[in-house]
Amino acid sequence: MLKSLKKWFDSYTRRFDSPDPAVQNAMDLKREHTLCVCGNIVDIGCSLDLCADDLLAAEVSALLHDIGRFEQYSRYCTFSDAKSEDHAALGVSVICTHELLGEFVPETAQVIIEAVKFHNRAALPDSINQHSLFFLKMLRDADKLDIWRVVTSYYHKSGTDRDPAIELNLPDVPHISEKVYEALLRNQTVNTADIRSLNDLKLLQIGWIYDVNFSRTFELIREKGYLEKLCSALPKECARAQKICSKACRYLSNKQGC
Ligand SMILES: [Fe+2]
């Protein structure tokens, strides 16, 4: 089942390939991201001793979680949900239109749909059952791990080539938005709708640390040095940014051994 869904994913996403290098880069970015999220969720699932059926459901949710991104970019030329539409809802409609989950029992299909639908919400929903919530948490951790991989490597890349698909067309100005700063002072994640600058985006990505669910994820964050790398991409002279960074690093070190 996984093999045929992977084959479908490949042929579906190839339809969005483009001679425009910027579009092609965006499509490649999401294809690679998806495969890495699949790897991450299997890693987390194995650390939790998941059975084969649950591992399969988790991996399928990872494979399909960003399926709406391809349609989103081709329609709006951006990955910003705020400037276009909710890519998770778009993904659910792609899954339903193509009847991708017909081979799963309805309960499992529902778990996968809910994971896709809520994977990008600022906070966990309270409208789903514990079983769905568990799969959603795995997906959110696996997704964040890979976004951290992509952005930390991008922020530290030398050269002046900007990637609007990663920067979401946000201005690189010293500004930090009040709502972003206040949420992070309360150890809360930032709402995407509140970001106005590239610094806000970096801070939002730092704030994801408050939404990590599993000890394996914390372990990988420490191992890869994601938080330190994100913090060093922010201006050293900005006291507000530095305060948020110290707070986040303290939070991570308190998670030691959890
Ligand atoms: Fe993703």
Boltz pocket constraint, residues with backbone or C-beta under 6 A from the ligand:
constraints:
  - pocket:
      binder: B
      contacts: [[A, 33], [A, 37], [A, 65], [A, 66], [A, 143]]
      max_distance: 6.0
